[in-house]
Amino acid sequence: MEQEFIREQLYKRYIEPTKKKREKFIGVEIELPIVNLSKNAVVFDAVHTVTKSFINHFNFETAGVDDEGNIYSAVSSLSGDILSYDCSYNNLELSFGKESNLYNIQQRFNTYYNYLQNEFGKYNYMLTGMGVNPYRKYNRNVPIPNGRYRMLFHHLNSYTKYTDLPMYFHHYPEFGTFSSAS
């Protein structure tokens, strides 16, 4: 009896909503590694300066601040677009608000990307479209200083406790600081 009740509740919660007719929208997130062309670690103070400049230029609002007071997430109240950093300040993410026309997203992406490339260029940095940062060996592979990312890195570093299950783990627990989803 209890299993049937649980099954019904799960069905109502997760299956029924998928049957409702919905408007069609596009969701796009683009993650871009930041490369220091001088083959040195990305200086996070430069990243924070570029972030503040972007926020001011595009009238974004701060949505997330790390334990040291640095902005790691900002959102546009007009478009719902989000600029954030994924795992570390070596990876910039642009997430676009609800949109029915892909070309509108492309225009906003191009505007943001060109602005960011120009600002990062002042530090001899570049955003890349590569999934793995080609200069990762030069980076400071540390997480964004907040509870969520510290917990993630603690978990990823726990792989040494499971050496009897090597097929499930790799030896790069810091991969989130130098790789971007593709």
C-alpha positions in Angstrom: 0.0 0.0 0.0 2.8 2.5 0.9 4.7 1.6 -2.2 1.7 2.4 -4.4 1.2 5.7 -2.6 4.9 6.6 -3.2 4.6 5.6 -6.8 1.5 7.8 -7.3 3.2 10.7 -5.7 6.3 10.4 -7.8 4.2 10.1 -10.9 2.3 13.3 -10.0 5.4 15.2 -9.1 7.7 14.2 -12.0 5.7 12.6 -14.9 2.4 14.6 -15.0 4.1 18.0 -15.4 5.8 16.7 -18.6 2.4 16.0 -20.2 1.2 19.6 -19.9 1.4 21.7 -23.1 4.1 24.2 -22.7 5.5 27.1 -24.8 8.7 26.2 -26.5 11.8 28.0 -25.3 15.5 27.6 -25.8 18.0 27.2 -23.0 21.7 27.9 -23.6 24.6 27.8 -21.3 28.2 28.3 -22.6 31.2 27.7 -20.4 34.5 29.2 -21.5 37.9 28.6 -19.9 40.0 31.7 -19.3 43.5 31.4 -20.6 46.5 33.5 -19.5 48.4 33.9 -22.7 51.6 34.5 -20.7 51.5 30.9 -19.6 51.1 31.9 -16.0 48.2 31.4 -13.6 45.1 33.5 -14.1 45.2 36.3 -11.5 41.8 36.2 -9.9 41.9 39.9 -9.1 41.9 40.6 -12.8 38.9 38.3 -13.2 37.1 40.2 -10.4 37.8 43.5 -12.1 36.5 42.2 -15.5 33.4 40.9 -13.7 32.6 44.2 -12.1 33.2 46.0 -15.4 30.8 43.6 -17.2 28.2 44.1 -14.5 28.3 47.8 -14.7 28.4 47.9 -18.5 25.4 45.6 -18.9 23.5 46.6 -15.8 23.5 43.1 -14.3 22.8 42.7 -10.6 24.9 40.7 -8.2 23.4 37.3 -7.5 26.3 35.5 -5.7 29.2 36.6 -3.6 32.0 34.3 -2.3 33.3 34.1 1.2 35.9 36.8 0.4 33.3 39.2 -1.0 34.0 38.6 -4.7 31.1 38.3 -7.2 30.8 34.9 -8.8 27.3 35.3 -10.2 25.3 38.2 -11.7 22.0 38.3 -13.5 20.2 40.7 -15.9 16.7 41.6 -14.7 15.8 42.4 -18.3 16.8 39.2 -20.1 17.4 36.7 -17.3 20.9 36.2 -18.6 23.5 35.1 -16.1 27.3 35.6 -15.9 28.9 33.2 -13.5 32.0 31.2 -12.7 31.8 27.5 -12.7 33.8 25.8 -9.9 36.7 28.3 -10.1 37.5 31.7 -11.4 39.3 30.0 -14.3 35.9 29.1 -16.0 33.4 31.7 -17.1 29.8 30.7 -17.8 27.2 32.6 -19.7 23.6 31.3 -19.2 20.9 32.9 -21.3 17.4 33.7 -20.1 14.3 32.1 -21.6 14.1 32.8 -25.3 12.1 31.5 -28.2 14.5 32.8 -30.9 18.1 31.4 -31.0 19.3 34.4 -33.0 18.4 36.7 -30.1 20.6 34.6 -27.9 23.4 34.6 -30.5 23.3 38.4 -30.7 23.5 38.7 -26.9 26.3 36.1 -26.7 28.3 38.0 -29.4 27.8 41.3 -27.5 28.9 39.8 -24.2 31.7 37.7 -25.7 33.2 40.6 -27.6 33.1 42.8 -24.5 34.6 40.2 -22.3 37.4 39.3 -24.8 38.3 43.0 -24.9 38.4 43.3 -21.2 40.3 40.1 -20.6 42.7 41.1 -23.4 43.9 44.0 -21.3 45.5 41.4 -19.0 46.7 39.2 -21.9 43.9 36.7 -21.2 41.5 35.1 -23.6 38.3 33.2 -23.4 38.5 29.9 -25.3 35.9 27.6 -26.7 37.8 24.6 -25.7 36.3 22.2 -23.1 39.6 21.8 -21.3 41.8 24.8 -20.6 45.0 24.3 -22.7 47.0 26.2 -20.0 45.6 24.3 -17.1 49.0 23.3 -15.8 49.7 27.0 -15.1 46.5 27.7 -13.3 45.8 27.9 -9.6 43.4 25.0 -9.5 41.4 26.1 -6.4 37.6 26.2 -6.0 35.6 29.4 -5.6 35.8 30.0 -1.9 32.3 29.1 -0.7 30.6 26.2 1.0 29.2 24.6 -2.2 32.5 24.4 -4.1 34.6 23.4 -1.0 32.2 20.5 -0.4 32.5 19.5 -4.1 36.3 19.5 -4.0 36.3 17.6 -0.7 34.1 15.0 -2.3 36.2 14.8 -5.5 39.4 14.4 -3.4 37.9 11.4 -1.6 38.7 9.2 -4.6 41.8 7.9 -2.7 39.5 6.1 -0.2 38.1 4.0 -3.1 41.2 2.6 -4.8 39.5 -0.8 -4.9 37.0 0.7 -7.4 39.4 2.4 -9.9 37.0 2.3 -12.8 34.7 4.8 -11.1 37.3 7.4 -10.3 40.0 9.4 -12.0 43.1 11.1 -10.5 42.0 14.7 -11.4 39.8 15.8 -8.5 40.5 19.4 -9.5 39.1 18.9 -13.0 36.3 21.4 -12.3 38.8 24.2 -12.2 40.2 23.6 -15.7 37.4 21.9 -17.7 34.1 23.3 -19.0 31.1 21.3 -20.1 30.8 20.9 -23.8 
